[in-house]
Amino acid sequence: MFRSLFFNVGLLAVLIGAGLLYVDVIILNVQEEVVVRQQPQKAETSFRGMFTTVSPDGKKMIVPPIWAPYCLMSAGAVALLYATALPRRSGK
């Protein structure tokens, strides 16, 4: 069971990383309400806010960093190699 779990997680990470190699910006079709504030305030420093921004027309934009595809592909490759190294379930 763990062998197939590690294999599938590794394969998913490799495929998402390979897809991110060809993408510069992901624009979601969800409209966000743009709020204009009188005084500029510090931006919220949350994990999700680190990669997402709101475009001027109100759509959410995800800008993946340069290192994200390589990190996902290498972690996925390690998970795939670990899945192949796990012993098979012994049949009774």
PDB file of N, CA, C and O in Angstrom:
ATOM      1  N   MET A   1       0.811  -1.184   0.000  1.00  0.00           N
ATOM      2  CA  MET A   1       0.000   0.000   0.000  1.00  0.00           C
ATOM      3  C   MET A   1       0.861   1.256   0.000  1.00  0.00           C
ATOM      4  O   MET A   1       0.596   2.200  -0.745  1.00  0.00           O
ATOM      5  N   PHE A   2       1.896   1.264   0.841  1.00  0.00           N
ATOM      6  CA  PHE A   2       2.762   2.439   0.890  1.00  0.00           C
ATOM      7  C   PHE A   2       3.560   2.597  -0.394  1.00  0.00           C
ATOM      8  O   PHE A   2       3.897   3.709  -0.800  1.00  0.00           O
ATOM      9  N   ARG A   3       3.854   1.479  -1.019  1.00  0.00           N
ATOM     10  CA  ARG A   3       4.611   1.545  -2.267  1.00  0.00           C
ATOM     11  C   ARG A   3       3.827   2.289  -3.346  1.00  0.00           C
ATOM     12  O   ARG A   3       4.373   3.158  -4.027  1.00  0.00           O
ATOM     13  N   SER A   4       2.566   1.955  -3.500  1.00  0.00           N
ATOM     14  CA  SER A   4       1.751   2.637  -4.509  1.00  0.00           C
ATOM     15  C   SER A   4       1.485   4.087  -4.118  1.00  0.00           C
ATOM     16  O   SER A   4       1.393   4.950  -4.990  1.00  0.00           O
ATOM     17  N   LEU A   5       1.360   4.369  -2.820  1.00  0.00           N
ATOM     18  CA  LEU A   5       1.151   5.741  -2.366  1.00  0.00           C
ATOM     19  C   LEU A   5       2.358   6.614  -2.706  1.00  0.00           C
ATOM     20  O   LEU A   5       2.200   7.704  -3.256  1.00  0.00           O
ATOM     21  N   PHE A   6       3.557   6.143  -2.383  1.00  0.00           N
ATOM     22  CA  PHE A   6       4.765   6.906  -2.700  1.00  0.00           C
ATOM     23  C   PHE A   6       4.949   7.052  -4.207  1.00  0.00           C
ATOM     24  O   PHE A   6       5.377   8.101  -4.689  1.00  0.00           O
ATOM     25  N   PHE A   7       4.624   5.999  -4.945  1.00  0.00           N
ATOM     26  CA  PHE A   7       4.759   6.077  -6.397  1.00  0.00           C
ATOM     27  C   PHE A   7       3.820   7.127  -6.983  1.00  0.00           C
ATOM     28  O   PHE A   7       4.230   7.915  -7.835  1.00  0.00           O
ATOM     29  N   ASN A   8       2.567   7.146  -6.536  1.00  0.00           N
ATOM     30  CA  ASN A   8       1.597   8.102  -7.072  1.00  0.00           C
ATOM     31  C   ASN A   8       1.908   9.532  -6.658  1.00  0.00           C
ATOM     32  O   ASN A   8       1.771  10.449  -7.467  1.00  0.00           O
ATOM     33  N   VAL A   9       2.323   9.738  -5.418  1.00  0.00           N
ATOM     34  CA  VAL A   9       2.690  11.088  -4.976  1.00  0.00           C
ATOM     35  C   VAL A   9       3.915  11.582  -5.746  1.00  0.00           C
ATOM     36  O   VAL A   9       3.964  12.743  -6.153  1.00  0.00           O
ATOM     37  N   GLY A  10       4.893  10.713  -5.945  1.00  0.00           N
ATOM     38  CA  GLY A  10       6.079  11.089  -6.706  1.00  0.00           C
ATOM     39  C   GLY A  10       5.765  11.394  -8.157  1.00  0.00           C
ATOM     40  O   GLY A  10       6.292  12.352  -8.723  1.00  0.00           O
ATOM     41  N   LEU A  11       4.909  10.584  -8.760  1.00  0.00           N
ATOM     42  CA  LEU A  11       4.526  10.819 -10.150  1.00  0.00           C
ATOM     43  C   LEU A  11       3.754  12.127 -10.293  1.00  0.00           C
ATOM     44  O   LEU A  11       3.966  12.872 -11.250  1.00  0.00           O
ATOM     45  N   LEU A  12       2.862  12.409  -9.350  1.00  0.00           N
ATOM     46  CA  LEU A  12       2.107  13.661  -9.385  1.00  0.00           C
ATOM     47  C   LEU A  12       3.036  14.865  -9.244  1.00  0.00           C
ATOM     48  O   LEU A  12       2.868  15.862  -9.946  1.00  0.00           O
ATOM     49  N   ALA A  13       4.013  14.779  -8.342  1.00  0.00           N
ATOM     50  CA  ALA A  13       4.954  15.889  -8.158  1.00  0.00           C
ATOM     51  C   ALA A  13       5.804  16.101  -9.408  1.00  0.00           C
ATOM     52  O   ALA A  13       6.054  17.243  -9.795  1.00  0.00           O
ATOM     53  N   VAL A  14       6.243  15.036 -10.033  1.00  0.00           N
ATOM     54  CA  VAL A  14       7.043  15.162 -11.260  1.00  0.00           C
ATOM     55  C   VAL A  14       6.211  15.779 -12.381  1.00  0.00           C
ATOM     56  O   VAL A  14       6.705  16.637 -13.113  1.00  0.00           O
ATOM     57  N   LEU A  15       4.965  15.356 -12.524  1.00  0.00           N
ATOM     58  CA  LEU A  15       4.118  15.892 -13.596  1.00  0.00           C
ATOM     59  C   LEU A  15       3.754  17.357 -13.365  1.00  0.00           C
ATOM     60  O   LEU A  15       3.745  18.145 -14.311  1.00  0.00           O
ATOM     61  N   ILE A  16       3.457  17.729 -12.129  1.00  0.00           N
ATOM     62  CA  ILE A  16       3.162  19.139 -11.842  1.00  0.00           C
ATOM     63  C   ILE A  16       4.411  19.990 -12.055  1.00  0.00           C
ATOM     64  O   ILE A  16       4.320  21.088 -12.605  1.00  0.00           O
ATOM     65  N   GLY A  17       5.571  19.502 -11.630  1.00  0.00           N
ATOM     66  CA  GLY A  17       6.816  20.233 -11.845  1.00  0.00           C
ATOM     67  C   GLY A  17       7.137  20.397 -13.316  1.00  0.00           C
ATOM     68  O   GLY A  17       7.586  21.462 -13.741  1.00  0.00           O
ATOM     69  N   ALA A  18       6.911  19.347 -14.100  1.00  0.00           N
ATOM     70  CA  ALA A  18       7.157  19.451 -15.542  1.00  0.00           C
ATOM     71  C   ALA A  18       6.181  20.430 -16.191  1.00  0.00           C
ATOM     72  O   ALA A  18       6.549  21.139 -17.128  1.00  0.00           O
ATOM     73  N   GLY A  19       4.960  20.474 -15.708  1.00  0.00           N
ATOM     74  CA  GLY A  19       3.996  21.434 -16.237  1.00  0.00           C
ATOM     75  C   GLY A  19       4.356  22.863 -15.882  1.00  0.00           C
ATOM     76  O   GLY A  19       4.115  23.777 -16.671  1.00  0.00           O
ATOM     77  N   LEU A  20       4.931  23.067 -14.706  1.00  0.00           N
ATOM     78  CA  LEU A  20       5.322  24.415 -14.294  1.00  0.00           C
ATOM     79  C   LEU A  20       6.540  24.933 -15.056  1.00  0.00           C
ATOM     80  O   LEU A  20       6.815  26.133 -15.038  1.00  0.00           O
ATOM     81  N   LEU A  21       7.267  24.046 -15.721  1.00  0.00           N
ATOM     82  CA  LEU A  21       8.393  24.509 -16.534  1.00  0.00           C
ATOM     83  C   LEU A  21       7.925  25.392 -17.688  1.00  0.00           C
ATOM     84  O   LEU A  21       8.657  26.274 -18.137  1.00  0.00           O
ATOM     85  N   TYR A  22       6.710  25.152 -18.163  1.00  0.00           N
ATOM     86  CA  TYR A  22       6.196  25.865 -19.328  1.00  0.00           C
ATOM     87  C   TYR A  22       5.268  27.023 -18.970  1.00  0.00           C
ATOM     88  O   TYR A  22       4.731  27.677 -19.865  1.00  0.00           O
ATOM     89  N   VAL A  23       5.070  27.289 -17.674  1.00  0.00           N
ATOM     90  CA  VAL A  23       4.104  28.295 -17.237  1.00  0.00           C
ATOM     91  C   VAL A  23       4.838  29.443 -16.557  1.00  0.00           C
ATOM     92  O   VAL A  23       5.691  29.216 -15.699  1.00  0.00           O
ATOM     93  N   ASP A  24       4.506  30.680 -16.939  1.00  0.00           N
ATOM     94  CA  ASP A  24       5.050  31.852 -16.254  1.00  0.00           C
ATOM     95  C   ASP A  24       4.084  32.375 -15.208  1.00  0.00           C
ATOM     96  O   ASP A  24       4.485  32.686 -14.086  1.00  0.00           O
ATOM     97  N   VAL A  25       2.815  32.472 -15.570  1.00  0.00           N
ATOM     98  CA  VAL A  25       1.788  33.005 -14.675  1.00  0.00           C
ATOM     99  C   VAL A  25       0.530  32.160 -14.832  1.00  0.00           C
ATOM    100  O   VAL A  25       0.151  31.810 -15.950  1.00  0.00           O
ATOM    101  N   ILE A  26      -0.115  31.834 -13.722  1.00  0.00           N
ATOM    102  CA  ILE A  26      -1.397  31.146 -13.744  1.00  0.00           C
ATOM    103  C   ILE A  26      -2.448  32.164 -13.325  1.00  0.00           C
ATOM    104  O   ILE A  26      -2.397  32.690 -12.213  1.00  0.00           O
ATOM    105  N   ILE A  27      -3.401  32.444 -14.213  1.00  0.00           N
ATOM    106  CA  ILE A  27      -4.459  33.407 -13.914  1.00  0.00           C
ATOM    107  C   ILE A  27      -5.750  32.636 -13.687  1.00  0.00           C
ATOM    108  O   ILE A  27      -6.240  31.945 -14.580  1.00  0.00           O
ATOM    109  N   LEU A  28      -6.296  32.763 -12.479  1.00  0.00           N
ATOM    110  CA  LEU A  28      -7.540  32.089 -12.143  1.00  0.00           C
ATOM    111  C   LEU A  28      -8.721  32.936 -12.589  1.00  0.00           C
ATOM    112  O   LEU A  28      -8.626  34.162 -12.632  1.00  0.00           O
ATOM    113  N   ASN A  29      -9.805  32.304 -12.912  1.00  0.00           N
ATOM    114  CA  ASN A  29     -10.966  33.001 -13.443  1.00  0.00           C
ATOM    115  C   ASN A  29     -11.878  33.538 -12.338  1.00  0.00           C
ATOM    116  O   ASN A  29     -12.990  33.978 -12.627  1.00  0.00           O
ATOM    117  N   VAL A  30     -11.437  33.511 -11.099  1.00  0.00           N
ATOM    118  CA  VAL A  30     -12.228  33.983  -9.968  1.00  0.00           C
ATOM    119  C   VAL A  30     -12.021  35.482  -9.821  1.00  0.00           C
ATOM    120  O   VAL A  30     -10.886  35.959  -9.822  1.00  0.00           O
ATOM    121  N   GLN A  31     -13.098  36.215  -9.695  1.00  0.00           N
ATOM    122  CA  GLN A  31     -13.004  37.664  -9.522  1.00  0.00           C
ATOM    123  C   GLN A  31     -12.813  37.985  -8.040  1.00  0.00           C
ATOM    124  O   GLN A  31     -13.586  37.524  -7.201  1.00  0.00           O
ATOM    125  N   GLU A  32     -11.814  38.753  -7.726  1.00  0.00           N
ATOM    126  CA  GLU A  32     -11.572  39.237  -6.371  1.00  0.00           C
ATOM    127  C   GLU A  32     -11.987  40.686  -6.302  1.00  0.00           C
ATOM    128  O   GLU A  32     -11.786  41.448  -7.247  1.00  0.00           O
ATOM    129  N   GLU A  33     -12.557  41.058  -5.197  1.00  0.00           N
ATOM    130  CA  GLU A  33     -12.953  42.449  -5.022  1.00  0.00           C
ATOM    131  C   GLU A  33     -11.716  43.269  -4.683  1.00  0.00           C
ATOM    132  O   GLU A  33     -11.048  43.011  -3.681  1.00  0.00           O
ATOM    133  N   VAL A  34     -11.414  44.254  -5.517  1.00  0.00           N
ATOM    134  CA  VAL A  34     -10.246  45.100  -5.302  1.00  0.00           C
ATOM    135  C   VAL A  34     -10.652  46.220  -4.355  1.00  0.00           C
ATOM    136  O   VAL A  34     -11.557  47.001  -4.648  1.00  0.00           O
ATOM    137  N   VAL A  35      -9.970  46.287  -3.218  1.00  0.00           N
ATOM    138  CA  VAL A  35     -10.287  47.286  -2.208  1.00  0.00           C
ATOM    139  C   VAL A  35      -9.229  48.374  -2.267  1.00  0.00           C
ATOM    140  O   VAL A  35      -8.034  48.097  -2.162  1.00  0.00           O
ATOM    141  N   VAL A  36      -9.667  49.599  -2.435  1.00  0.00           N
ATOM    142  CA  VAL A  36      -8.749  50.736  -2.462  1.00  0.00           C
ATOM    143  C   VAL A  36      -8.715  51.324  -1.060  1.00  0.00           C
ATOM    144  O   VAL A  36      -9.748  51.714  -0.517  1.00  0.00           O
ATOM    145  N   ARG A  37      -7.540  51.385  -0.484  1.00  0.00           N
ATOM    146  CA  ARG A  37      -7.391  51.906   0.870  1.00  0.00           C
ATOM    147  C   ARG A  37      -6.810  53.306   0.811  1.00  0.00           C
ATOM    148  O   ARG A  37      -6.055  53.652  -0.096  1.00  0.00           O
ATOM    149  N   GLN A  38      -7.178  54.089   1.789  1.00  0.00           N
ATOM    150  CA  GLN A  38      -6.683  55.460   1.848  1.00  0.00           C
ATOM    151  C   GLN A  38      -5.206  55.484   2.212  1.00  0.00           C
ATOM    152  O   GLN A  38      -4.420  56.191   1.581  1.00  0.00           O
ATOM    153  N   GLN A  39      -4.831  54.726   3.212  1.00  0.00           N
ATOM    154  CA  GLN A  39      -3.443  54.696   3.654  1.00  0.00           C
ATOM    155  C   GLN A  39      -2.844  53.343   3.293  1.00  0.00           C
ATOM    156  O   GLN A  39      -3.471  52.306   3.509  1.00  0.00           O
ATOM    157  N   PRO A  40      -1.644  53.352   2.748  1.00  0.00           N
ATOM    158  CA  PRO A  40      -1.016  52.067   2.427  1.00  0.00           C
ATOM    159  C   PRO A  40      -0.667  51.313   3.706  1.00  0.00           C
ATOM    160  O   PRO A  40      -0.119  51.880   4.650  1.00  0.00           O
ATOM    161  N   GLN A  41      -0.993  50.039   3.716  1.00  0.00           N
ATOM    162  CA  GLN A  41      -0.676  49.193   4.854  1.00  0.00           C
ATOM    163  C   GLN A  41       0.272  48.099   4.401  1.00  0.00           C
ATOM    164  O   GLN A  41       0.405  47.816   3.211  1.00  0.00           O
ATOM    165  N   LYS A  42       0.923  47.494   5.375  1.00  0.00           N
ATOM    166  CA  LYS A  42       1.830  46.399   5.043  1.00  0.00           C
ATOM    167  C   LYS A  42       1.032  45.217   4.511  1.00  0.00           C
ATOM    168  O   LYS A  42      -0.069  44.925   4.977  1.00  0.00           O
ATOM    169  N   ALA A  43       1.601  44.563   3.546  1.00  0.00           N
ATOM    170  CA  ALA A  43       0.940  43.388   2.975  1.00  0.00           C
ATOM    171  C   ALA A  43       0.986  42.248   3.980  1.00  0.00           C
ATOM    172  O   ALA A  43       1.927  42.125   4.763  1.00  0.00           O
ATOM    173  N   GLU A  44      -0.046  41.420   3.941  1.00  0.00           N
ATOM    174  CA  GLU A  44      -0.077  40.276   4.832  1.00  0.00           C
ATOM    175  C   GLU A  44       0.992  39.282   4.398  1.00  0.00           C
ATOM    176  O   GLU A  44       1.141  38.989   3.211  1.00  0.00           O
ATOM    177  N   THR A  45       1.718  38.777   5.356  1.00  0.00           N
ATOM    178  CA  THR A  45       2.785  37.827   5.048  1.00  0.00           C
ATOM    179  C   THR A  45       2.315  36.432   5.423  1.00  0.00           C
ATOM    180  O   THR A  45       2.751  35.874   6.430  1.00  0.00           O
ATOM    181  N   SER A  46       1.447  35.880   4.633  1.00  0.00           N
ATOM    182  CA  SER A  46       1.011  34.510   4.830  1.00  0.00           C
ATOM    183  C   SER A  46       1.640  33.647   3.744  1.00  0.00           C
ATOM    184  O   SER A  46       2.197  34.158   2.772  1.00  0.00           O
ATOM    185  N   PHE A  47       1.544  32.347   3.920  1.00  0.00           N
ATOM    186  CA  PHE A  47       2.164  31.445   2.953  1.00  0.00           C
ATOM    187  C   PHE A  47       1.474  31.534   1.598  1.00  0.00           C
ATOM    188  O   PHE A  47       2.143  31.550   0.565  1.00  0.00           O
ATOM    189  N   ARG A  48       0.141  31.593   1.591  1.00  0.00           N
ATOM    190  CA  ARG A  48      -0.568  31.674   0.319  1.00  0.00           C
ATOM    191  C   ARG A  48      -0.365  33.020  -0.351  1.00  0.00           C
ATOM    192  O   ARG A  48      -0.378  33.103  -1.579  1.00  0.00           O
ATOM    193  N   GLY A  49      -0.177  34.078   0.431  1.00  0.00           N
ATOM    194  CA  GLY A  49       0.026  35.397  -0.140  1.00  0.00           C
ATOM    195  C   GLY A  49       1.398  35.577  -0.755  1.00  0.00           C
ATOM    196  O   GLY A  49       1.650  36.567  -1.442  1.00  0.00           O
ATOM    197  N   MET A  50       2.290  34.622  -0.510  1.00  0.00           N
ATOM    198  CA  MET A  50       3.646  34.741  -1.024  1.00  0.00           C
ATOM    199  C   MET A  50       3.684  34.545  -2.542  1.00  0.00           C
ATOM    200  O   MET A  50       4.510  35.161  -3.216  1.00  0.00           O
ATOM    201  N   PHE A  51       2.814  33.708  -3.087  1.00  0.00           N
ATOM    202  CA  PHE A  51       2.840  33.403  -4.512  1.00  0.00           C
ATOM    203  C   PHE A  51       1.649  33.973  -5.273  1.00  0.00           C
ATOM    204  O   PHE A  51       1.644  33.956  -6.504  1.00  0.00           O
ATOM    205  N   THR A  52       0.638  34.479  -4.565  1.00  0.00           N
ATOM    206  CA  THR A  52      -0.555  34.966  -5.246  1.00  0.00           C
ATOM    207  C   THR A  52      -0.630  36.479  -5.185  1.00  0.00           C
ATOM    208  O   THR A  52      -0.260  37.095  -4.185  1.00  0.00           O
ATOM    209  N   THR A  53      -1.109  37.065  -6.260  1.00  0.00           N
ATOM    210  CA  THR A  53      -1.362  38.495  -6.325  1.00  0.00           C
ATOM    211  C   THR A  53      -2.714  38.699  -6.998  1.00  0.00           C
ATOM    212  O   THR A  53      -3.295  37.759  -7.539  1.00  0.00           O
ATOM    213  N   VAL A  54      -3.199  39.912  -6.960  1.00  0.00           N
ATOM    214  CA  VAL A  54      -4.458  40.241  -7.621  1.00  0.00           C
ATOM    215  C   VAL A  54      -4.143  41.204  -8.751  1.00  0.00           C
ATOM    216  O   VAL A  54      -3.513  42.240  -8.536  1.00  0.00           O
ATOM    217  N   SER A  55      -4.581  40.861  -9.955  1.00  0.00           N
ATOM    218  CA  SER A  55      -4.335  41.720 -11.114  1.00  0.00           C
ATOM    219  C   SER A  55      -5.251  42.943 -11.042  1.00  0.00           C
ATOM    220  O   SER A  55      -6.212  42.949 -10.272  1.00  0.00           O
ATOM    221  N   PRO A  56      -4.961  43.983 -11.839  1.00  0.00           N
ATOM    222  CA  PRO A  56      -5.800  45.191 -11.807  1.00  0.00           C
ATOM    223  C   PRO A  56      -7.266  44.943 -12.165  1.00  0.00           C
ATOM    224  O   PRO A  56      -8.143  45.678 -11.710  1.00  0.00           O
ATOM    225  N   ASP A  57      -7.542  43.919 -12.971  1.00  0.00           N
ATOM    226  CA  ASP A  57      -8.943  43.650 -13.301  1.00  0.00           C
ATOM    227  C   ASP A  57      -9.619  42.733 -12.289  1.00  0.00           C
ATOM    228  O   ASP A  57     -10.770  42.346 -12.491  1.00  0.00           O
ATOM    229  N   GLY A  58      -8.935  42.378 -11.206  1.00  0.00           N
ATOM    230  CA  GLY A  58      -9.545  41.637 -10.109  1.00  0.00           C
ATOM    231  C   GLY A  58      -9.370  40.137 -10.150  1.00  0.00           C
ATOM    232  O   GLY A  58      -9.935  39.445  -9.303  1.00  0.00           O
ATOM    233  N   LYS A  59      -8.618  39.602 -11.090  1.00  0.00           N
ATOM    234  CA  LYS A  59      -8.418  38.156 -11.166  1.00  0.00           C
ATOM    235  C   LYS A  59      -7.193  37.764 -10.345  1.00  0.00           C
ATOM    236  O   LYS A  59      -6.215  38.507 -10.267  1.00  0.00           O
ATOM    237  N   LYS A  60      -7.268  36.579  -9.734  1.00  0.00           N
ATOM    238  CA  LYS A  60      -6.140  36.086  -8.951  1.00  0.00           C
ATOM    239  C   LYS A  60      -5.055  35.565  -9.880  1.00  0.00           C
ATOM    240  O   LYS A  60      -5.336  34.863 -10.851  1.00  0.00           O
ATOM    241  N   MET A  61      -3.816  35.918  -9.572  1.00  0.00           N
ATOM    242  CA  MET A  61      -2.670  35.459 -10.354  1.00  0.00           C
ATOM    243  C   MET A  61      -1.737  34.683  -9.440  1.00  0.00           C
ATOM    244  O   MET A  61      -1.418  35.137  -8.341  1.00  0.00           O
ATOM    245  N   ILE A  62      -1.303  33.526  -9.888  1.00  0.00           N
ATOM    246  CA  ILE A  62      -0.311  32.735  -9.170  1.00  0.00           C
ATOM    247  C   ILE A  62       0.965  32.785  -9.991  1.00  0.00           C
ATOM    248  O   ILE A  62       0.988  32.361 -11.147  1.00  0.00           O
ATOM    249  N   VAL A  63       2.028  33.307  -9.387  1.00  0.00           N
ATOM    250  CA  VAL A  63       3.316  33.414 -10.069  1.00  0.00           C
ATOM    251  C   VAL A  63       4.275  32.438  -9.388  1.00  0.00           C
ATOM    252  O   VAL A  63       4.814  32.745  -8.324  1.00  0.00           O
ATOM    253  N   PRO A  64       4.494  31.261  -9.990  1.00  0.00           N
ATOM    254  CA  PRO A  64       5.399  30.306  -9.356  1.00  0.00           C
ATOM    255  C   PRO A  64       6.848  30.779  -9.464  1.00  0.00           C
ATOM    256  O   PRO A  64       7.253  31.294 -10.506  1.00  0.00           O
ATOM    257  N   PRO A  65       7.628  30.612  -8.403  1.00  0.00           N
ATOM    258  CA  PRO A  65       9.030  31.017  -8.478  1.00  0.00           C
ATOM    259  C   PRO A  65       9.814  30.126  -9.440  1.00  0.00           C
ATOM    260  O   PRO A  65       9.360  29.047  -9.821  1.00  0.00           O
ATOM    261  N   ILE A  66      10.986  30.596  -9.817  1.00  0.00           N
ATOM    262  CA  ILE A  66      11.828  29.878 -10.790  1.00  0.00           C
ATOM    263  C   ILE A  66      12.207  28.485 -10.274  1.00  0.00           C
ATOM    264  O   ILE A  66      12.299  27.540 -11.057  1.00  0.00           O
ATOM    265  N   TRP A  67      12.425  28.356  -8.977  1.00  0.00           N
ATOM    266  CA  TRP A  67      12.914  27.103  -8.413  1.00  0.00           C
ATOM    267  C   TRP A  67      11.816  26.074  -8.195  1.00  0.00           C
ATOM    268  O   TRP A  67      12.135  24.914  -7.932  1.00  0.00           O
ATOM    269  N   ALA A  68      10.555  26.429  -8.287  1.00  0.00           N
ATOM    270  CA  ALA A  68       9.457  25.514  -7.961  1.00  0.00           C
ATOM    271  C   ALA A  68       9.408  24.267  -8.854  1.00  0.00           C
ATOM    272  O   ALA A  68       9.256  23.167  -8.322  1.00  0.00           O
ATOM    273  N   PRO A  69       9.531  24.383 -10.187  1.00  0.00           N
ATOM    274  CA  PRO A  69       9.467  23.164 -10.999  1.00  0.00           C
ATOM    275  C   PRO A  69      10.604  22.192 -10.705  1.00  0.00           C
ATOM    276  O   PRO A  69      10.394  20.980 -10.653  1.00  0.00           O
ATOM    277  N   TYR A  70      11.792  22.719 -10.516  1.00  0.00           N
ATOM    278  CA  TYR A  70      12.944  21.856 -10.254  1.00  0.00           C
ATOM    279  C   TYR A  70      12.827  21.182  -8.891  1.00  0.00           C
ATOM    280  O   TYR A  70      13.196  20.018  -8.736  1.00  0.00           O
ATOM    281  N   CYS A  71      12.318  21.907  -7.916  1.00  0.00           N
ATOM    282  CA  CYS A  71      12.129  21.345  -6.581  1.00  0.00           C
ATOM    283  C   CYS A  71      11.076  20.238  -6.607  1.00  0.00           C
ATOM    284  O   CYS A  71      11.273  19.179  -6.011  1.00  0.00           O
ATOM    285  N   LEU A  72       9.965  20.478  -7.292  1.00  0.00           N
ATOM    286  CA  LEU A  72       8.914  19.466  -7.381  1.00  0.00           C
ATOM    287  C   LEU A  72       9.382  18.229  -8.141  1.00  0.00           C
ATOM    288  O   LEU A  72       9.099  17.102  -7.735  1.00  0.00           O
ATOM    289  N   MET A  73      10.100  18.442  -9.243  1.00  0.00           N
ATOM    290  CA  MET A  73      10.561  17.292 -10.022  1.00  0.00           C
ATOM    291  C   MET A  73      11.599  16.479  -9.265  1.00  0.00           C
ATOM    292  O   MET A  73      11.590  15.250  -9.343  1.00  0.00           O
ATOM    293  N   SER A  74      12.495  17.135  -8.535  1.00  0.00           N
ATOM    294  CA  SER A  74      13.515  16.383  -7.802  1.00  0.00           C
ATOM    295  C   SER A  74      12.909  15.648  -6.609  1.00  0.00           C
ATOM    296  O   SER A  74      13.283  14.506  -6.341  1.00  0.00           O
ATOM    297  N   ALA A  75      11.985  16.277  -5.891  1.00  0.00           N
ATOM    298  CA  ALA A  75      11.332  15.591  -4.771  1.00  0.00           C
ATOM    299  C   ALA A  75      10.475  14.434  -5.279  1.00  0.00           C
ATOM    300  O   ALA A  75      10.418  13.380  -4.645  1.00  0.00           O
ATOM    301  N   GLY A  76       9.815  14.622  -6.408  1.00  0.00           N
ATOM    302  CA  GLY A  76       9.030  13.543  -6.992  1.00  0.00           C
ATOM    303  C   GLY A  76       9.896  12.388  -7.464  1.00  0.00           C
ATOM    304  O   GLY A  76       9.516  11.225  -7.331  1.00  0.00           O
ATOM    305  N   ALA A  77      11.059  12.707  -8.014  1.00  0.00           N
ATOM    306  CA  ALA A  77      11.972  11.649  -8.457  1.00  0.00           C
ATOM    307  C   ALA A  77      12.494  10.849  -7.269  1.00  0.00           C
ATOM    308  O   ALA A  77      12.637   9.629  -7.357  1.00  0.00           O
ATOM    309  N   VAL A  78      12.777  11.526  -6.167  1.00  0.00           N
ATOM    310  CA  VAL A  78      13.227  10.820  -4.961  1.00  0.00           C
ATOM    311  C   VAL A  78      12.116   9.915  -4.438  1.00  0.00           C
ATOM    312  O   VAL A  78      12.386   8.788  -4.022  1.00  0.00           O
ATOM    313  N   ALA A  79      10.874  10.388  -4.452  1.00  0.00           N
ATOM    314  CA  ALA A  79       9.749   9.560  -4.005  1.00  0.00           C
ATOM    315  C   ALA A  79       9.547   8.366  -4.932  1.00  0.00           C
ATOM    316  O   ALA A  79       9.233   7.270  -4.466  1.00  0.00           O
ATOM    317  N   LEU A  80       9.723   8.564  -6.239  1.00  0.00           N
ATOM    318  CA  LEU A  80       9.609   7.441  -7.177  1.00  0.00           C
ATOM    319  C   LEU A  80      10.706   6.409  -6.950  1.00  0.00           C
ATOM    320  O   LEU A  80      10.447   5.206  -6.978  1.00  0.00           O
ATOM    321  N   LEU A  81      11.924   6.874  -6.727  1.00  0.00           N
ATOM    322  CA  LEU A  81      13.020   5.939  -6.459  1.00  0.00           C
ATOM    323  C   LEU A  81      12.805   5.193  -5.149  1.00  0.00           C
ATOM    324  O   LEU A  81      13.115   4.006  -5.049  1.00  0.00           O
ATOM    325  N   TYR A  82      12.271   5.893  -4.139  1.00  0.00           N
ATOM    326  CA  TYR A  82      11.989   5.243  -2.862  1.00  0.00           C
ATOM    327  C   TYR A  82      10.886   4.203  -3.030  1.00  0.00           C
ATOM    328  O   TYR A  82      10.932   3.142  -2.408  1.00  0.00           O
ATOM    329  N   ALA A  83       9.897   4.502  -3.866  1.00  0.00           N
ATOM    330  CA  ALA A  83       8.805   3.553  -4.084  1.00  0.00           C
ATOM    331  C   ALA A  83       9.300   2.290  -4.772  1.00  0.00           C
ATOM    332  O   ALA A  83       8.814   1.197  -4.484  1.00  0.00           O
ATOM    333  N   THR A  84      10.253   2.429  -5.671  1.00  0.00           N
ATOM    334  CA  THR A  84      10.769   1.231  -6.336  1.00  0.00           C
ATOM    335  C   THR A  84      11.709   0.443  -5.427  1.00  0.00           C
ATOM    336  O   THR A  84      11.905  -0.755  -5.633  1.00  0.00           O
ATOM    337  N   ALA A  85      12.291   1.098  -4.427  1.00  0.00           N
ATOM    338  CA  ALA A  85      13.194   0.405  -3.515  1.00  0.00           C
ATOM    339  C   ALA A  85      12.452  -0.295  -2.380  1.00  0.00           C
ATOM    340  O   ALA A  85      13.023  -1.169  -1.727  1.00  0.00           O
ATOM    341  N   LEU A  86      11.201   0.064  -2.131  1.00  0.00           N
ATOM    342  CA  LEU A  86      10.433  -0.594  -1.074  1.00  0.00           C
ATOM    343  C   LEU A  86      10.189  -2.054  -1.443  1.00  0.00           C
ATOM    344  O   LEU A  86       9.975  -2.370  -2.614  1.00  0.00           O
ATOM    345  N   PRO A  87      10.220  -2.945  -0.453  1.00  0.00           N
ATOM    346  CA  PRO A  87       9.968  -4.358  -0.769  1.00  0.00           C
ATOM    347  C   PRO A  87       8.502  -4.582  -1.128  1.00  0.00           C
ATOM    348  O   PRO A  87       7.608  -3.903  -0.624  1.00  0.00           O
ATOM    349  N   ARG A  88       8.285  -5.547  -2.007  1.00  0.00           N
ATOM    350  CA  ARG A  88       6.913  -5.881  -2.400  1.00  0.00           C
ATOM    351  C   ARG A  88       6.230  -6.635  -1.266  1.00  0.00           C
ATOM    352  O   ARG A  88       6.879  -7.254  -0.423  1.00  0.00           O
ATOM    353  N   ARG A  89       4.915  -6.565  -1.271  1.00  0.00           N
ATOM    354  CA  ARG A  89       4.147  -7.275  -0.256  1.00  0.00           C
ATOM    355  C   ARG A  89       4.267  -8.775  -0.514  1.00  0.00           C
ATOM    356  O   ARG A  89       4.104  -9.238  -1.643  1.00  0.00           O
ATOM    357  N   SER A  90       4.551  -9.517   0.533  1.00  0.00           N
ATOM    358  CA  SER A  90       4.704 -10.965   0.361  1.00  0.00           C
ATOM    359  C   SER A  90       3.326 -11.616   0.300  1.00  0.00           C
ATOM    360  O   SER A  90       2.475 -11.366   1.153  1.00  0.00           O
ATOM    361  N   GLY A  91       3.116 -12.445  -0.704  1.00  0.00           N
ATOM    362  CA  GLY A  91       1.827 -13.120  -0.874  1.00  0.00           C
ATOM    363  C   GLY A  91       1.722 -14.329   0.032  1.00  0.00           C
ATOM    364  O   GLY A  91       2.696 -15.056   0.225  1.00  0.00           O
ATOM    365  N   LYS A  92       0.540 -14.542   0.587  1.00  0.00           N
ATOM    366  CA  LYS A  92       0.348 -15.692   1.488  1.00  0.00           C
ATOM    367  C   LYS A  92      -0.276 -16.846   0.763  1.00  0.00           C
ATOM    368  O   LYS A  92      -0.511 -17.896   1.361  1.00  0.00           O
TER     369      LYS A  92
END
